[in-house]
Amino acid sequence: DRVADPAQRDPETATIRDLGRSLRDDERFVSVLLPVGDGLLCGVRR
């Protein structure tokens, strides 16, 4: 819930957001967020 809440700005949450953004924007990878537990971010090289 913290990552989705824009009011959360602690370093851990910001790092998780940055990782997701970096993986999403990198054309070398296909990324997906799976609805497992708190969410499982997966990236596969193209």
PDB file of N, H, CA, C and O in Angstrom:
ATOM      1  N   ASP A   1       0.811  -1.201   0.000  1.00  0.00           N
ATOM      2  CA  ASP A   1       0.000   0.000   0.000  1.00  0.00           C
ATOM      3  C   ASP A   1       0.854   1.265   0.000  1.00  0.00           C
ATOM      4  O   ASP A   1       0.441   2.300  -0.523  1.00  0.00           O
ATOM      5  N   ARG A   2       2.041   1.177   0.585  1.00  0.00           N
ATOM      6  H   ARG A   2       2.377   0.337   1.010  1.00  0.00           H
ATOM      7  CA  ARG A   2       2.879   2.373   0.699  1.00  0.00           C
ATOM      8  C   ARG A   2       3.347   2.866  -0.657  1.00  0.00           C
ATOM      9  O   ARG A   2       3.377   4.073  -0.896  1.00  0.00           O
ATOM     10  N   VAL A   3       3.713   1.958  -1.550  1.00  0.00           N
ATOM     11  H   VAL A   3       3.688   0.977  -1.356  1.00  0.00           H
ATOM     12  CA  VAL A   3       4.253   2.373  -2.845  1.00  0.00           C
ATOM     13  C   VAL A   3       3.185   3.095  -3.658  1.00  0.00           C
ATOM     14  O   VAL A   3       3.492   4.046  -4.376  1.00  0.00           O
ATOM     15  N   ALA A   4       1.952   2.660  -3.553  1.00  0.00           N
ATOM     16  H   ALA A   4       1.702   1.887  -2.969  1.00  0.00           H
ATOM     17  CA  ALA A   4       0.860   3.278  -4.308  1.00  0.00           C
ATOM     18  C   ALA A   4       0.414   4.613  -3.708  1.00  0.00           C
ATOM     19  O   ALA A   4      -0.236   5.408  -4.385  1.00  0.00           O
ATOM     20  N   ASP A   5       0.755   4.860  -2.454  1.00  0.00           N
ATOM     21  H   ASP A   5       1.284   4.214  -1.904  1.00  0.00           H
ATOM     22  CA  ASP A   5       0.340   6.082  -1.773  1.00  0.00           C
ATOM     23  C   ASP A   5       1.350   7.199  -2.048  1.00  0.00           C
ATOM     24  O   ASP A   5       2.474   7.135  -1.550  1.00  0.00           O
ATOM     25  N   PRO A   6       0.978   8.227  -2.832  1.00  0.00           N
ATOM     26  CA  PRO A   6       1.926   9.287  -3.174  1.00  0.00           C
ATOM     27  C   PRO A   6       2.405  10.093  -1.963  1.00  0.00           C
ATOM     28  O   PRO A   6       3.418  10.787  -2.051  1.00  0.00           O
ATOM     29  N   ALA A   7       1.701  10.013  -0.848  1.00  0.00           N
ATOM     30  H   ALA A   7       0.878   9.450  -0.776  1.00  0.00           H
ATOM     31  CA  ALA A   7       2.116  10.743   0.350  1.00  0.00           C
ATOM     32  C   ALA A   7       3.322  10.087   1.025  1.00  0.00           C
ATOM     33  O   ALA A   7       4.023  10.732   1.804  1.00  0.00           O
ATOM     34  N   GLN A   8       3.561   8.821   0.731  1.00  0.00           N
ATOM     35  H   GLN A   8       2.991   8.297   0.098  1.00  0.00           H
ATOM     36  CA  GLN A   8       4.704   8.107   1.316  1.00  0.00           C
ATOM     37  C   GLN A   8       5.980   8.507   0.589  1.00  0.00           C
ATOM     38  O   GLN A   8       6.090   8.307  -0.621  1.00  0.00           O
ATOM     39  N   ARG A   9       6.937   9.065   1.305  1.00  0.00           N
ATOM     40  H   ARG A   9       6.847   9.227   2.287  1.00  0.00           H
ATOM     41  CA  ARG A   9       8.169   9.557   0.686  1.00  0.00           C
ATOM     42  C   ARG A   9       9.424   9.051   1.396  1.00  0.00           C
ATOM     43  O   ARG A   9      10.500   9.627   1.234  1.00  0.00           O
ATOM     44  N   ASP A  10       9.297   7.988   2.176  1.00  0.00           N
ATOM     45  H   ASP A  10       8.423   7.520   2.308  1.00  0.00           H
ATOM     46  CA  ASP A  10      10.472   7.472   2.871  1.00  0.00           C
ATOM     47  C   ASP A  10      11.439   6.843   1.862  1.00  0.00           C
ATOM     48  O   ASP A  10      11.019   6.470   0.766  1.00  0.00           O
ATOM     49  N   PRO A  11      12.714   6.719   2.207  1.00  0.00           N
ATOM     50  CA  PRO A  11      13.729   6.235   1.255  1.00  0.00           C
ATOM     51  C   PRO A  11      13.434   4.845   0.679  1.00  0.00           C
ATOM     52  O   PRO A  11      13.663   4.612  -0.508  1.00  0.00           O
ATOM     53  N   GLU A  12      12.939   3.934   1.491  1.00  0.00           N
ATOM     54  H   GLU A  12      12.753   4.123   2.455  1.00  0.00           H
ATOM     55  CA  GLU A  12      12.649   2.576   1.009  1.00  0.00           C
ATOM     56  C   GLU A  12      11.558   2.587  -0.055  1.00  0.00           C
ATOM     57  O   GLU A  12      11.694   1.942  -1.094  1.00  0.00           O
ATOM     58  N   THR A  13      10.482   3.314   0.203  1.00  0.00           N
ATOM     59  H   THR A  13      10.372   3.838   1.047  1.00  0.00           H
ATOM     60  CA  THR A  13       9.380   3.401  -0.751  1.00  0.00           C
ATOM     61  C   THR A  13       9.827   4.091  -2.034  1.00  0.00           C
ATOM     62  O   THR A  13       9.460   3.662  -3.128  1.00  0.00           O
ATOM     63  N   ALA A  14      10.610   5.148  -1.911  1.00  0.00           N
ATOM     64  H   ALA A  14      10.909   5.497  -1.022  1.00  0.00           H
ATOM     65  CA  ALA A  14      11.110   5.863  -3.092  1.00  0.00           C
ATOM     66  C   ALA A  14      12.001   4.963  -3.939  1.00  0.00           C
ATOM     67  O   ALA A  14      11.952   5.025  -5.168  1.00  0.00           O
ATOM     68  N   THR A  15      12.815   4.129  -3.296  1.00  0.00           N
ATOM     69  H   THR A  15      12.854   4.079  -2.298  1.00  0.00           H
ATOM     70  CA  THR A  15      13.688   3.204  -4.021  1.00  0.00           C
ATOM     71  C   THR A  15      12.878   2.179  -4.796  1.00  0.00           C
ATOM     72  O   THR A  15      13.205   1.865  -5.941  1.00  0.00           O
ATOM     73  N   ILE A  16      11.830   1.658  -4.186  1.00  0.00           N
ATOM     74  H   ILE A  16      11.564   1.913  -3.256  1.00  0.00           H
ATOM     75  CA  ILE A  16      10.970   0.682  -4.867  1.00  0.00           C
ATOM     76  C   ILE A  16      10.289   1.329  -6.068  1.00  0.00           C
ATOM     77  O   ILE A  16      10.196   0.720  -7.134  1.00  0.00           O
ATOM     78  N   ARG A  17       9.813   2.563  -5.898  1.00  0.00           N
ATOM     79  H   ARG A  17       9.888   3.058  -5.033  1.00  0.00           H
ATOM     80  CA  ARG A  17       9.201   3.281  -7.029  1.00  0.00           C
ATOM     81  C   ARG A  17      10.206   3.489  -8.157  1.00  0.00           C
ATOM     82  O   ARG A  17       9.882   3.290  -9.328  1.00  0.00           O
ATOM     83  N   ASP A  18      11.432   3.891  -7.800  1.00  0.00           N
ATOM     84  H   ASP A  18      11.695   4.053  -6.848  1.00  0.00           H
ATOM     85  CA  ASP A  18      12.472   4.122  -8.809  1.00  0.00           C
ATOM     86  C   ASP A  18      12.812   2.842  -9.555  1.00  0.00           C
ATOM     87  O   ASP A  18      13.007   2.867 -10.770  1.00  0.00           O
ATOM     88  N   LEU A  19      12.885   1.727  -8.845  1.00  0.00           N
ATOM     89  H   LEU A  19      12.727   1.706  -7.858  1.00  0.00           H
ATOM     90  CA  LEU A  19      13.167   0.447  -9.485  1.00  0.00           C
ATOM     91  C   LEU A  19      12.078   0.104 -10.494  1.00  0.00           C
ATOM     92  O   LEU A  19      12.380  -0.278 -11.624  1.00  0.00           O
ATOM     93  N   GLY A  20      10.827   0.235 -10.100  1.00  0.00           N
ATOM     94  H   GLY A  20      10.581   0.546  -9.181  1.00  0.00           H
ATOM     95  CA  GLY A  20       9.719  -0.049 -11.010  1.00  0.00           C
ATOM     96  C   GLY A  20       9.730   0.850 -12.227  1.00  0.00           C
ATOM     97  O   GLY A  20       9.490   0.396 -13.346  1.00  0.00           O
ATOM     98  N   ARG A  21      10.007   2.114 -12.014  1.00  0.00           N
ATOM     99  H   ARG A  21      10.202   2.483 -11.105  1.00  0.00           H
ATOM    100  CA  ARG A  21      10.066   3.081 -13.115  1.00  0.00           C
ATOM    101  C   ARG A  21      11.219   2.748 -14.061  1.00  0.00           C
ATOM    102  O   ARG A  21      11.057   2.795 -15.280  1.00  0.00           O
ATOM    103  N   SER A  22      12.372   2.416 -13.504  1.00  0.00           N
ATOM    104  H   SER A  22      12.504   2.378 -12.514  1.00  0.00           H
ATOM    105  CA  SER A  22      13.544   2.077 -14.322  1.00  0.00           C
ATOM    106  C   SER A  22      13.299   0.827 -15.150  1.00  0.00           C
ATOM    107  O   SER A  22      13.641   0.784 -16.332  1.00  0.00           O
ATOM    108  N   LEU A  23      12.716  -0.176 -14.542  1.00  0.00           N
ATOM    109  H   LEU A  23      12.439  -0.141 -13.582  1.00  0.00           H
ATOM    110  CA  LEU A  23      12.440  -1.421 -15.260  1.00  0.00           C
ATOM    111  C   LEU A  23      11.400  -1.189 -16.353  1.00  0.00           C
ATOM    112  O   LEU A  23      11.528  -1.716 -17.458  1.00  0.00           O
ATOM    113  N   ARG A  24      10.388  -0.415 -16.050  1.00  0.00           N
ATOM    114  H   ARG A  24      10.284   0.013 -15.152  1.00  0.00           H
ATOM    115  CA  ARG A  24       9.341  -0.112 -17.028  1.00  0.00           C
ATOM    116  C   ARG A  24       9.886   0.655 -18.227  1.00  0.00           C
ATOM    117  O   ARG A  24       9.486   0.402 -19.363  1.00  0.00           O
ATOM    118  N   ASP A  25      10.795   1.589 -17.976  1.00  0.00           N
ATOM    119  H   ASP A  25      11.120   1.794 -17.053  1.00  0.00           H
ATOM    120  CA  ASP A  25      11.309   2.450 -19.039  1.00  0.00           C
ATOM    121  C   ASP A  25      12.458   1.836 -19.837  1.00  0.00           C
ATOM    122  O   ASP A  25      12.834   2.371 -20.881  1.00  0.00           O
ATOM    123  N   ASP A  26      13.017   0.732 -19.368  1.00  0.00           N
ATOM    124  H   ASP A  26      12.712   0.298 -18.520  1.00  0.00           H
ATOM    125  CA  ASP A  26      14.154   0.095 -20.039  1.00  0.00           C
ATOM    126  C   ASP A  26      13.641  -0.826 -21.143  1.00  0.00           C
ATOM    127  O   ASP A  26      12.973  -1.823 -20.868  1.00  0.00           O
ATOM    128  N   GLU A  27      13.953  -0.490 -22.384  1.00  0.00           N
ATOM    129  H   GLU A  27      14.496   0.320 -22.608  1.00  0.00           H
ATOM    130  CA  GLU A  27      13.441  -1.255 -23.529  1.00  0.00           C
ATOM    131  C   GLU A  27      14.044  -2.646 -23.636  1.00  0.00           C
ATOM    132  O   GLU A  27      13.564  -3.464 -24.421  1.00  0.00           O
ATOM    133  N   ARG A  28      15.085  -2.929 -22.866  1.00  0.00           N
ATOM    134  H   ARG A  28      15.475  -2.265 -22.229  1.00  0.00           H
ATOM    135  CA  ARG A  28      15.690  -4.265 -22.899  1.00  0.00           C
ATOM    136  C   ARG A  28      14.864  -5.291 -22.139  1.00  0.00           C
ATOM    137  O   ARG A  28      15.110  -6.492 -22.245  1.00  0.00           O
ATOM    138  N   PHE A  29      13.873  -4.816 -21.364  1.00  0.00           N
ATOM    139  H   PHE A  29      13.672  -3.840 -21.278  1.00  0.00           H
ATOM    140  CA  PHE A  29      13.097  -5.706 -20.517  1.00  0.00           C
ATOM    141  C   PHE A  29      11.603  -5.606 -20.798  1.00  0.00           C
ATOM    142  O   PHE A  29      11.099  -4.573 -21.240  1.00  0.00           O
ATOM    143  N   VAL A  30      10.919  -6.698 -20.532  1.00  0.00           N
ATOM    144  H   VAL A  30      11.329  -7.537 -20.173  1.00  0.00           H
ATOM    145  CA  VAL A  30       9.462  -6.719 -20.456  1.00  0.00           C
ATOM    146  C   VAL A  30       9.172  -6.872 -18.970  1.00  0.00           C
ATOM    147  O   VAL A  30       9.690  -7.789 -18.332  1.00  0.00           O
ATOM    148  N   SER A  31       8.361  -5.997 -18.415  1.00  0.00           N
ATOM    149  H   SER A  31       7.940  -5.252 -18.933  1.00  0.00           H
ATOM    150  CA  SER A  31       8.092  -6.063 -16.982  1.00  0.00           C
ATOM    151  C   SER A  31       6.614  -6.301 -16.724  1.00  0.00           C
ATOM    152  O   SER A  31       5.749  -5.937 -17.521  1.00  0.00           O
ATOM    153  N   VAL A  32       6.355  -6.926 -15.580  1.00  0.00           N
ATOM    154  H   VAL A  32       7.058  -7.222 -14.933  1.00  0.00           H
ATOM    155  CA  VAL A  32       4.986  -7.186 -15.160  1.00  0.00           C
ATOM    156  C   VAL A  32       4.953  -7.158 -13.636  1.00  0.00           C
ATOM    157  O   VAL A  32       5.892  -7.607 -12.979  1.00  0.00           O
ATOM    158  N   LEU A  33       3.881  -6.635 -13.086  1.00  0.00           N
ATOM    159  H   LEU A  33       3.118  -6.270 -13.620  1.00  0.00           H
ATOM    160  CA  LEU A  33       3.670  -6.636 -11.646  1.00  0.00           C
ATOM    161  C   LEU A  33       2.583  -7.659 -11.356  1.00  0.00           C
ATOM    162  O   LEU A  33       1.428  -7.475 -11.742  1.00  0.00           O
ATOM    163  N   LEU A  34       2.955  -8.731 -10.679  1.00  0.00           N
ATOM    164  H   LEU A  34       3.893  -8.880 -10.365  1.00  0.00           H
ATOM    165  CA  LEU A  34       2.019  -9.813 -10.393  1.00  0.00           C
ATOM    166  C   LEU A  34       1.328  -9.572  -9.055  1.00  0.00           C
ATOM    167  O   LEU A  34       1.961  -9.125  -8.099  1.00  0.00           O
ATOM    168  N   PRO A  35       0.023  -9.869  -8.984  1.00  0.00           N
ATOM    169  CA  PRO A  35      -0.726  -9.643  -7.747  1.00  0.00           C
ATOM    170  C   PRO A  35      -0.522 -10.781  -6.749  1.00  0.00           C
ATOM    171  O   PRO A  35      -1.464 -11.501  -6.416  1.00  0.00           O
ATOM    172  N   VAL A  36       0.709 -10.936  -6.278  1.00  0.00           N
ATOM    173  H   VAL A  36       1.473 -10.351  -6.549  1.00  0.00           H
ATOM    174  CA  VAL A  36       1.051 -11.971  -5.305  1.00  0.00           C
ATOM    175  C   VAL A  36       1.501 -11.271  -4.028  1.00  0.00           C
ATOM    176  O   VAL A  36       2.450 -10.488  -4.060  1.00  0.00           O
ATOM    177  N   GLY A  37       0.851 -11.534  -2.928  1.00  0.00           N
ATOM    178  H   GLY A  37       0.079 -12.170  -2.902  1.00  0.00           H
ATOM    179  CA  GLY A  37       1.212 -10.869  -1.675  1.00  0.00           C
ATOM    180  C   GLY A  37       1.102  -9.364  -1.818  1.00  0.00           C
ATOM    181  O   GLY A  37       0.038  -8.838  -2.145  1.00  0.00           O
ATOM    182  N   ASP A  38       2.212  -8.669  -1.569  1.00  0.00           N
ATOM    183  H   ASP A  38       3.076  -9.096  -1.303  1.00  0.00           H
ATOM    184  CA  ASP A  38       2.251  -7.208  -1.714  1.00  0.00           C
ATOM    185  C   ASP A  38       2.548  -6.786  -3.138  1.00  0.00           C
ATOM    186  O   ASP A  38       2.632  -5.593  -3.431  1.00  0.00           O
ATOM    187  N   GLY A  39       2.710  -7.764  -4.033  1.00  0.00           N
ATOM    188  H   GLY A  39       2.643  -8.732  -3.795  1.00  0.00           H
ATOM    189  CA  GLY A  39       3.042  -7.489  -5.427  1.00  0.00           C
ATOM    190  C   GLY A  39       4.434  -8.008  -5.729  1.00  0.00           C
ATOM    191  O   GLY A  39       5.360  -7.826  -4.938  1.00  0.00           O
ATOM    192  N   LEU A  40       4.578  -8.649  -6.861  1.00  0.00           N
ATOM    193  H   LEU A  40       3.826  -8.797  -7.503  1.00  0.00           H
ATOM    194  CA  LEU A  40       5.858  -9.206  -7.279  1.00  0.00           C
ATOM    195  C   LEU A  40       6.209  -8.602  -8.623  1.00  0.00           C
ATOM    196  O   LEU A  40       5.539  -8.861  -9.622  1.00  0.00           O
ATOM    197  N   LEU A  41       7.260  -7.797  -8.647  1.00  0.00           N
ATOM    198  H   LEU A  41       7.805  -7.588  -7.835  1.00  0.00           H
ATOM    199  CA  LEU A  41       7.713  -7.151  -9.873  1.00  0.00           C
ATOM    200  C   LEU A  41       8.681  -8.087 -10.580  1.00  0.00           C
ATOM    201  O   LEU A  41       9.691  -8.493 -10.004  1.00  0.00           O
ATOM    202  N   CYS A  42       8.377  -8.429 -11.822  1.00  0.00           N
ATOM    203  H   CYS A  42       7.557  -8.100 -12.290  1.00  0.00           H
ATOM    204  CA  CYS A  42       9.224  -9.330 -12.604  1.00  0.00           C
ATOM    205  C   CYS A  42       9.672  -8.622 -13.872  1.00  0.00           C
ATOM    206  O   CYS A  42       8.914  -7.868 -14.482  1.00  0.00           O
ATOM    207  N   GLY A  43      10.909  -8.877 -14.254  1.00  0.00           N
ATOM    208  H   GLY A  43      11.524  -9.490 -13.759  1.00  0.00           H
ATOM    209  CA  GLY A  43      11.446  -8.334 -15.498  1.00  0.00           C
ATOM    210  C   GLY A  43      12.154  -9.439 -16.256  1.00  0.00           C
ATOM    211  O   GLY A  43      12.919 -10.207 -15.674  1.00  0.00           O
ATOM    212  N   VAL A  44      11.900  -9.521 -17.549  1.00  0.00           N
ATOM    213  H   VAL A  44      11.278  -8.897 -18.022  1.00  0.00           H
ATOM    214  CA  VAL A  44      12.513 -10.539 -18.405  1.00  0.00           C
ATOM    215  C   VAL A  44      13.191  -9.823 -19.558  1.00  0.00           C
ATOM    216  O   VAL A  44      12.600  -8.955 -20.202  1.00  0.00           O
ATOM    217  N   ARG A  45      14.455 -10.203 -19.815  1.00  0.00           N
ATOM    218  H   ARG A  45      14.935 -10.908 -19.292  1.00  0.00           H
ATOM    219  CA  ARG A  45      15.153  -9.596 -20.951  1.00  0.00           C
ATOM    220  C   ARG A  45      14.490 -10.000 -22.246  1.00  0.00           C
ATOM    221  O   ARG A  45      14.059 -11.142 -22.404  1.00  0.00           O
ATOM    222  N   ARG A  46      14.407  -9.057 -23.179  1.00  0.00           N
ATOM    223  H   ARG A  46      14.757  -8.129 -23.051  1.00  0.00           H
ATOM    224  CA  ARG A  46      13.820  -9.336 -24.492  1.00  0.00           C
ATOM    225  C   ARG A  46      14.751 -10.170 -25.310  1.00  0.00           C
ATOM    226  O   ARG A  46      14.434 -10.511 -26.450  1.00  0.00           O
TER     227      ARG A  46
END
